[in-house]
Amino acid sequence: MAKSIIEKAPFKFSELPKNLTPEKFEYILKYKETDSQGRYLYWDKFKYRVKNGDDLETAWWATKWNRLAKMKPIDYEGKTDEDTFAFCVPDILQAQLHKIATLSSQGIVPHNSIKKNYLISSLLMEEAISSSQLEGASTTRRVAKSMLSSGRKPTNEDEQMILNNYLLMQEIKRSKDEELTLDLILEYHKIATRGNKINGNVAGVFRDNDEIVITDGFEEIVHVPPPYKNIEERLQKVCAFANKEHLGESGEMFIHPVVKAIILHFMIAYEHPFSDGNGRTARAIFYWFMLRSGYDFFEYISISKLLKEAPTKYGKSFLYTEIDDNDLTYFIFYQVEIIIRAIDELLRYLQKKSQEFEEVSKLLNSSPVGRALNFIQKDIVKKAIKNPGRIFTSNEIVSDYDISENTARKYLNELVKYKILASYKEGRRVNYIAPSTIRETLS
């Protein structure tokens, strides 16, 4: 473990003293699983938040004791059979999971199918781009969205990665009712890494060596994945864990679906079964389980965007788990925080889009031409007013609104007829351009 990244704690669960003195009992009442702000801290941050005058190691001992009392071991091992993973769910984590479940049951996206299709296209693009950038793709957001919207072929590896992730998200939606199998994991990886030969990667094929190690950026090794010869056997256990019911209804363990999805994310990253693309595959399986568990709105949630903004924290959440008794709670806490922030971003996004649409709708509703337009055409007008000179194509409209090409051309040609857009030919393709005079046309 790299000391430059994380300072090792004084002791682990197995080293907890067995004798409970009155002094230690007092510490147990004072130092719970989380601090006063609900944070699940590792030693490197915990030691700075111990009350003045209290013994650091005894405070850490009390915190570990309280965590151990609530730990749930899971049917999944580390590099040896004795290396067990476990997690606990403190009150604040329970509250956050309840918030996620409540939003899911209430529904946070429009039920109107046309509006829904528009959101699916826009937000799945967001996840495809963010997930790729997290893995190192350097294509700009504007260029990436243009490529996905227009349907043009990728021109470099970065664009190929973004297209792969977009197709992967669509495959996840298609396969959400299937059980997790080695074949499904391989299929996700195949789609995610098509055309990617980094580190000798072969799309849809497990690694065939143990040369892969994870470093901290300072050339210090922080994780050595289990041997490649055990990949299939170990991933079978991951699949068994994923497919097993954890509803708590017949005496079996209860694991909240969001927690279980996060654990699966961790498992794939921990096993590191591929030469490259492990992160994308792990996040794909997270999405697969969320959709499989009925959290349909997660097809609109972009966790990669937020993970990309703080990759060091993302990496540390893995390291804390592995260095501290395989305590998955660190990783779960961080991922739940990311999910909550992603939901909040989605709500702000929906509010902004709703306000933008309402503003244009008022203009359109006051115009005879505007009243003749359907929702998709009104949304195109909104984009055109906001971006004079923008070029629209029928392929883009097909992709954005999930309609046929004939319908897309019809909608665009009607906008030309009303002089809201202007058309011109580029080779055999017809382009549609947004003039700067749309407001005057609608007046």
C-alpha positions in Angstrom: 0.0 0.0 0.0 1.3 3.4 -0.9 2.0 5.5 2.2 2.0 8.6 0.1 -1.7 8.1 -0.5 -3.1 6.6 2.7 -1.6 6.2 6.2 -2.2 2.8 7.6 -4.5 2.6 10.6 -3.2 1.3 14.0 -5.2 -1.9 13.9 -7.9 -3.9 12.1 -11.0 -5.8 13.3 -9.0 -8.9 14.1 -6.7 -6.9 16.3 -9.5 -5.3 18.5 -8.7 -5.8 22.2 -11.2 -8.2 23.8 -11.2 -6.6 27.3 -13.8 -3.9 27.6 -12.7 -1.5 30.4 -15.0 1.3 31.7 -12.9 3.8 29.9 -13.3 2.0 26.6 -17.0 1.6 27.2 -17.2 5.4 27.5 -15.5 5.8 24.2 -17.9 3.4 22.5 -20.8 5.6 23.5 -18.9 8.7 22.2 -17.4 7.4 18.9 -20.0 5.8 16.6 -19.7 4.4 13.1 -19.7 7.9 11.6 -18.6 11.2 13.0 -20.9 14.0 14.1 -21.4 15.1 10.5 -22.3 11.6 9.3 -19.0 10.9 7.6 -17.6 7.3 7.5 -13.9 8.2 7.9 -10.8 6.2 7.6 -7.9 6.7 10.0 -6.1 9.2 7.9 -8.9 11.7 8.3 -10.5 10.3 11.5 -7.4 11.2 13.6 -7.8 14.9 12.9 -11.4 14.9 14.2 -10.9 13.3 17.6 -12.0 15.5 20.5 -9.2 17.3 22.3 -7.8 15.3 25.2 -9.2 12.0 23.9 -6.8 9.2 23.1 -6.5 8.7 19.3 -6.1 5.0 19.2 -8.9 4.3 21.8 -11.2 6.6 19.8 -10.4 4.6 16.6 -10.8 1.3 18.5 -14.3 2.4 19.6 -15.3 3.4 16.1 -14.2 0.1 14.7 -16.0 -1.7 17.5 -19.3 0.0 16.6 -18.8 -0.7 12.9 -18.0 -4.4 13.6 -21.3 -4.7 15.6 -23.3 -3.8 12.5 -21.2 -5.5 9.8 -22.8 -7.9 7.3 -20.3 -10.3 5.7 -21.2 -11.2 2.1 -20.6 -14.4 0.1 -17.6 -13.0 -1.7 -13.9 -13.4 -0.9 -10.8 -11.4 -1.5 -7.6 -13.1 -2.7 -7.9 -15.9 -0.1 -10.9 -17.7 1.3 -10.3 -16.0 4.7 -10.3 -12.6 3.1 -14.0 -11.7 3.5 -15.8 -8.5 2.4 -18.4 -6.9 4.6 -20.4 -3.7 5.0 -22.6 -1.9 7.4 -25.4 0.7 6.9 -25.3 3.5 9.4 -28.4 5.7 9.9 -27.3 8.5 7.6 -26.7 5.9 4.8 -30.2 4.5 5.5 -31.6 8.0 5.1 -29.8 8.5 1.7 -31.0 5.1 0.4 -34.6 6.1 1.4 -34.3 9.3 -0.5 -33.2 7.5 -3.6 -36.0 4.9 -3.3 -38.6 7.7 -2.7 -37.5 9.5 -5.8 -37.7 6.3 -7.8 -41.3 5.5 -6.6 -42.5 9.1 -7.2 -40.9 9.3 -10.7 -38.6 12.2 -11.6 -39.0 12.2 -15.4 -41.9 13.2 -17.6 -44.3 10.4 -18.5 -45.1 11.9 -21.9 -43.4 9.5 -24.3 -42.1 12.2 -26.6 -40.5 14.2 -23.8 -39.2 10.9 -22.4 -37.5 9.9 -25.6 -35.8 13.3 -25.8 -34.5 13.0 -22.3 -33.3 9.4 -22.9 -31.2 10.5 -25.9 -29.7 13.6 -24.3 -28.8 12.0 -20.9 -27.6 8.6 -22.3 -25.2 10.7 -24.4 -24.1 12.4 -21.2 -23.2 9.1 -19.5 -21.5 7.8 -22.7 -19.3 10.9 -22.9 -18.5 11.1 -19.2 -17.7 7.4 -18.8 -15.3 7.6 -21.7 -13.6 10.8 -20.4 -13.2 9.1 -17.0 -11.2 6.4 -18.9 -9.1 9.0 -20.7 -11.0 10.0 -23.8 -10.1 13.6 -24.6 -12.7 14.5 -27.2 -14.6 17.6 -26.3 -18.2 17.5 -25.2 -19.5 19.5 -28.1 -17.7 17.3 -30.7 -18.9 14.1 -28.9 -22.5 15.2 -28.8 -22.4 16.3 -32.4 -21.0 12.9 -33.4 -23.7 11.0 -31.5 -26.5 13.3 -32.7 -25.5 13.2 -36.4 -24.7 9.5 -36.5 -21.3 10.1 -38.2 -18.6 7.5 -37.7 -15.8 8.0 -35.2 -12.6 9.5 -36.6 -10.3 8.5 -33.7 -10.0 6.2 -30.7 -11.5 8.8 -28.3 -14.7 9.1 -30.4 -14.8 5.4 -30.8 -14.8 5.0 -27.0 -17.7 7.4 -26.6 -19.7 5.7 -29.3 -19.0 2.3 -27.6 -20.3 3.6 -24.3 -23.4 5.0 -25.9 -24.1 1.6 -27.6 -23.3 -0.1 -24.2 -26.0 1.9 -22.4 -28.5 0.9 -25.0 -27.5 -2.8 -24.6 -27.9 -2.5 -20.8 -31.5 -1.4 -21.3 -32.1 -4.3 -23.6 -30.6 -6.9 -21.3 -31.8 -5.6 -18.0 -34.2 -8.6 -17.4 -31.5 -11.2 -18.0 -29.5 -12.8 -15.3 -25.8 -11.9 -15.0 -23.6 -14.4 -16.7 -20.0 -14.6 -17.9 -21.3 -14.2 -21.4 -23.2 -11.0 -20.5 -20.1 -9.6 -18.8 -18.1 -10.4 -21.9 -20.7 -8.8 -24.1 -20.7 -5.6 -22.1 -16.9 -5.5 -22.3 -16.9 -6.3 -26.1 -19.2 -3.3 -26.8 -17.4 -1.0 -24.4 -13.9 -1.7 -25.8 -14.5 -2.3 -29.5 -11.5 -1.0 -31.4 -9.5 -0.5 -28.2 -6.1 -2.3 -28.1 -4.7 -0.5 -25.0 -2.6 -2.8 -22.8 -3.1 -5.6 -25.3 -6.9 -5.5 -24.7 -9.1 -7.8 -26.8 -12.7 -6.8 -26.8 -14.9 -9.4 -25.1 -11.9 -11.5 -23.9 -10.6 -12.0 -20.4 -6.9 -11.1 -19.7 -4.5 -13.9 -20.1 -1.7 -12.7 -17.8 -1.0 -11.2 -14.4 0.9 -8.2 -15.7 -1.9 -5.8 -14.7 -1.4 -3.8 -11.5 -3.1 -0.6 -10.2 -0.8 2.2 -9.2 -1.4 5.5 -7.3 0.2 7.8 -9.9 3.5 7.8 -8.0 4.4 4.3 -9.4 3.4 2.7 -6.1 1.3 -0.5 -6.5 -2.0 -0.2 -4.6 -3.9 -3.2 -5.9 -2.8 -6.5 -7.5 -5.9 -8.2 -9.0 -6.4 -11.9 -8.3 -4.6 -14.3 -10.7 -5.9 -14.5 -14.2 -6.2 -18.3 -14.0 -9.0 -17.8 -11.4 -11.0 -15.2 -13.3 -13.8 -17.4 -14.6 -14.2 -19.2 -11.3 -14.3 -15.9 -9.3 -16.6 -14.2 -11.7 -19.0 -17.1 -11.5 -19.2 -16.2 -7.8 -19.9 -12.6 -8.7 -22.7 -13.7 -11.0 -24.1 -16.0 -8.3 -24.1 -13.1 -5.8 -25.8 -10.8 -8.4 -28.5 -13.3 -9.3 -29.3 -14.4 -5.7 -32.3 -12.7 -4.0 -31.3 -10.6 -1.0 -34.8 -9.6 0.0 -34.7 -10.6 3.6 -38.1 -12.2 3.3 -37.3 -15.9 3.8 -34.5 -15.7 6.3 -31.8 -14.7 3.8 -29.8 -11.5 4.2 -31.4 -8.2 3.1 -29.2 -6.0 0.9 -30.7 -2.8 -0.4 -30.7 -2.9 -4.2 -28.7 0.3 -4.5 -26.1 -1.1 -2.1 -26.0 -4.4 -4.0 -25.5 -2.5 -7.3 -22.6 -0.6 -5.8 -21.0 -3.8 -4.4 -21.2 -5.3 -7.9 -19.5 -2.3 -9.3 -16.7 -2.8 -6.7 -16.4 -6.6 -7.4 -15.8 -6.2 -11.1 -13.2 -3.4 -10.5 -11.5 -5.5 -7.8 -11.3 -8.6 -10.0 -10.0 -6.5 -12.9 -10.8 -9.4 -15.4 -9.8 -7.5 -18.5 -6.6 -5.9 -19.8 -8.5 -2.6 -20.2 -12.1 -1.3 -19.9 -12.7 -2.7 -16.4 -14.1 0.6 -15.1 -16.6 0.9 -18.0 -17.6 -2.7 -17.5 -18.0 -2.3 -13.8 -20.2 0.8 -14.2 -22.3 -1.0 -16.9 -23.1 -3.8 -14.4 -24.0 -1.2 -11.8 -26.5 0.3 -14.3 -27.7 -3.2 -15.3 -28.6 -4.1 -11.7 -30.3 -0.7 -11.0 -32.6 -1.1 -14.0 -33.1 -4.8 -13.2 -34.2 -3.8 -9.7 -36.9 -1.4 -11.0 -34.9 1.9 -10.7 -35.9 2.9 -14.2 -34.9 6.5 -13.9 -31.3 5.5 -13.6 -31.1 5.3 -17.4 -31.1 9.2 -17.0 -28.5 9.3 -14.2 -24.9 10.1 -15.1 -22.6 8.9 -12.3 -19.5 9.0 -14.5 -19.7 12.8 -15.0 -19.3 13.3 -11.2 -16.8 10.5 -10.8 -14.7 12.2 -13.5 -14.7 15.4 -11.6 -13.0 13.8 -8.6 -11.1 10.7 -9.8 -8.8 10.7 -6.8 -11.7 10.3 -4.4 -13.1 7.6 -6.5 -9.8 5.7 -6.4 -9.4 6.3 -2.6 -12.9 4.8 -2.0 -11.5 1.5 -3.5 -8.3 1.7 -1.5 -10.0 2.5 1.9 -12.1 -0.7 1.4 -9.1 -2.9 0.6 -6.7 -1.5 3.3 -9.3 -1.5 6.1 -10.5 -5.1 6.5 -12.3 -5.2 3.1 -14.9 -2.8 4.6 -17.1 -2.1 1.5 -18.8 0.7 3.5 -16.3 3.3 2.3 -17.0 2.5 -1.3 -20.8 2.4 -0.7 -20.8 5.8 1.1 -18.9 7.5 -1.7 -21.0 6.0 -4.5 -24.3 6.9 -2.7 -23.0 10.4 -2.4 -22.3 10.5 -6.1 -25.8 9.1 -6.9 -27.5 11.7 -4.7 -25.6 14.5 -6.4 -26.4 13.0 -9.8 -30.1 12.9 -9.0 -29.9 16.5 -7.8 -28.2 17.4 -11.1 -30.9 15.6 -13.1 -33.6 17.6 -11.2 -31.9 20.9 -12.0 -31.4 19.8 -15.6 -35.1 19.0 -15.9 -36.1 22.3 -14.3 -33.8 24.2 -16.7 -35.1 22.4 -19.7 -38.7 22.9 -18.6 -38.2 26.7 -18.2 -36.5 26.9 -21.5 -39.3 25.1 -23.2 -42.0 27.1 -21.5 -40.4 30.4 -22.6 -40.3 29.2 -26.2 -43.8 27.8 -25.9 -45.2 31.2 -24.9 -43.7 32.7 -28.1 -45.0 29.8 -30.2 -48.5 29.8 -28.6 -48.9 33.4 -29.5 -48.1 32.7 -33.1 -50.4 31.0 -35.7 -47.4 29.2 -37.0 -46.3 28.1 -33.6 -49.7 26.6 -32.7 -49.4 24.4 -35.8 -46.2 22.7 -34.6 -45.9 19.5 -32.6 -43.7 18.9 -29.5 -40.7 17.8 -31.4 -40.9 20.7 -33.8 -41.3 23.1 -30.9 -38.2 21.6 -29.3 -36.2 22.0 -32.5 -37.3 25.7 -32.7 -36.1 26.1 -29.1 -32.7 24.8 -30.1 -32.7 27.0 -33.2 -33.6 30.2 -31.4 -30.9 29.5 -28.8 -28.2 28.7 -31.5 -28.6 30.8 -34.7 -26.6 29.2 -37.5 -26.9 25.7 -36.1 -27.2 22.9 -38.6 -29.8 20.2 -38.2 -29.9 16.9 -40.1 -32.6 14.2 -40.3 -30.2 11.7 -38.7 -29.8 13.9 -35.7 -33.6 14.3 -35.3 -34.0 10.5 -35.6 -31.4 10.0 -32.9 -32.7 12.7 -30.5 -36.4 11.8 -30.7 -36.4 8.1 -31.6 -38.6 8.6 -34.7 -38.2 7.3 -38.3 -36.1 9.1 -40.9 -39.2 9.9 -43.0 -40.9 11.5 -40.0 -37.8 13.5 -39.2 -37.5 14.8 -42.7 -41.2 15.7 -42.7 -40.9 17.7 -39.5 -37.9 19.6 -40.8 -39.4 20.3 -44.2 -42.5 21.7 -42.5 -40.3 24.1 -40.5 -38.7 25.1 -43.8 -42.2 25.8 -45.2 -43.0 28.0 -42.3 -39.6 29.8 -42.9 -38.4 28.8 -39.4 -35.5 26.9 -40.9 -33.7 27.1 -44.2 -32.5 24.1 -46.2 -29.5 23.5 -48.5 -27.9 20.5 -50.1 -24.4 19.2 -49.2 -23.7 16.5 -51.7 -26.7 14.1 -51.5 -27.6 15.2 -47.9 -30.0 18.0 -47.1 -29.0 20.2 -44.2 -31.3 22.6 -42.3 -29.9 25.8 -40.8 -31.3 28.0 -38.1 -31.5 31.7 -39.3 -31.2 34.6 -36.8 -34.7 35.8 -37.7 -36.9 33.1 -36.1 -38.4 35.4 -33.5 -39.5 37.9 -36.2 -40.9 35.0 -38.3 -43.1 33.9 -35.3 -44.2 37.5 -34.4 
